[in-house]
Structure formats: structure tokens, C-alpha cells
Amino acid sequence: MNTFTLRIIACNRVFYDGECEILIFPGYGGQMAIMAHHESMTCSIEIGEISFRTPDGDTHVAIVSDGLINMEKNKATVLVYSAERPEEIDKFRAEAAFERAREQLKQKQSIMEYHVSSASLARAIARIKGKEKFDFH
């Protein structure tokens, strides 16, 4: 079976460390995928949903912040600020963060504050969408 080692590291924990058959992630130009023996590369990951399939056939999903991915010698390392399983997301907190970011964008801000507010808004939207997409209760 063609697999590669995948390690997903967030600021607060190692989200996943093990074998993987395919990794799908949001790249700068759209969805990208990595499979075993992919050529060496480093690229950015955008805020959104990543998914990966393990050798047992299970598909795992995470909602991630922006970050980097490095693929080298059949090992992929993903470095992101945050990574959460959909069931770990508190929808009410995500909605409150969305409202705060939206209000901040309405205020007069420096360019740096604008980019921080935009990133906060994008992360809140990704968390809300991820929670709604995978929440079956």
C-alpha cells in the first residue's frame, strides 16, 4: 500500500502523527492533494478544511488556520496555528468570534489591524462551516 508519514502540528498540540494515503488541503490557488512519493515541496495552507485518509480506510477532517506544509522524502509536515476536529468546535464561540471580527472590520483600522481582523473573520467562518458540515445532532 502506498502511504507516507503525516504530521500535523498546531501551536497547542500534535494533531496527528502517523501514516496517511492522501492529504487534501486548501492551498493558495485552491484545493491541493498529496499522495505517497510526492515530489519535495513547501507551500502555504489557507484557512479551511483539510482531510486525510489513513491506511485503515478512515477519513479524518480538521479545520485549520493558515500555515505551511513541507513534503520531503515521503514525509509531510503541516504547521498551522490551530487545528480542530469539527466535534471540538464550540459553535456559539465561533459565531461570537465571527460577530467580533465583522464589527472590527467596520472600524477605522491600520492596515495591520485590518489584516488581523480579516484573518479572524476567515477563521470564524471556516469553524462555523466545519461545525455545520459535520454536526449530525
N, C-alpha and C positions, 0 to 999 in steps of 0.2 A: 504494500500500500504506500502511496506517495504522501508523505507527511513532512512537516517542518516544525521546528520549535517556535512557539509563540510566547512572548512575554509581554503582558500589558501592565504598565506601571503608572499609577496615579500618585499624586502627592502624598496621599494618606495610606496607601497600601499597594501591594501587588495584587492586581485584579485577577490575573490569570497567568499561569506558568505551566505549559505543557505542550503536548503535540496538537497539531492542527492540520486539517486538509485544505481549507480555503479560508481566507480572511477577506471580507468585503468592508470597505470603509469610504467615507466621504472625503474625496481629495479636492484640491483646488478647482479642477476642471470637471468635477462630477464624481460619480461612483467609480471606485477602482477595486481591483481584486488581486490577491496574491495567492499563488499556489506553490507547491513544493518546487524547489530548484529555480525559483525566480531569479533573474539577474540581480546583481547588487544594486541597491538604490537607497536614496534617502529622500523623503518628500514630506510635505505637510499633511496633516489631517485637519479637516474642518470640523466645526461643532456639528454633532448629529449622532446618528446611529451606526454602530459597527456590529457586524455579525461574523461569527466564525463557527465552522463545523469541526468537531473533534472526531477522532477515528472510530468512536463507538456509534457515530451517526447523529449524535445530538447537535442541534444548532443552538448557540448561545448568543445573546444580544446584550449590548451595553450602550448607554447613552453617554457620550464623551464630550469633553471640551476640545478645543483645538490643541494641537500638539504636533509631534513628529513621529515618523516611522522610519526605521532603518532595517533593511533586508541585506544580510550578508552571510554567505556560507550556509544557506538553508536555515537561517535563524532570523526571525523577525522580532524586533523590539519596538514596542509602541510606548511613547512617553506622552502622557496627557496630564493636564491639571486635575481633571476629575473623570471618574468612570463609575457609573452606577447601573445596576440591574434595574429594569423597569419596576419590579416589585419593591425596590428600595426607595423609590421616589415618592415624596410626600406631595400630592397634587396641590394641596392648599398652599404649601410653602412655595411651590413653583409658580402658582398663579399670583401670589403676593409679590414674588420677585419680578414677574412679568409687569405687574402694575407699577412697581417702583421704577423699573428701568424705563418704562414708557413715559412716566412723569418726568424723569430726569432728562430724557431726550427733548422734552418740551421747554426745558430751562435753557437759558443762555449759558453756554459752557465753553471751556477752552477746547481746542482740537483733541487734546489727550483725554479730557473728560468725556467728550463725545464718543471717542473710540471705546472707552471703557463701558459707557452706557450701552452702546450698540452691541458689544460683546455680551454684556449681561442680558440684554433683551434676546439675543440669538440663543443663548444657553437656556434661558427660561422657556422659550418656545420649543426647543428640542426636548427638554424634560417633559413638558406638558404633552407634546405629541407622542413621545415614547411611552409615557404612562397610559395615555388613552388608547394607543395602538395595542398594547399588550395587557391591558387591565380587563380581565374577563369577569369581574364581580359586579 
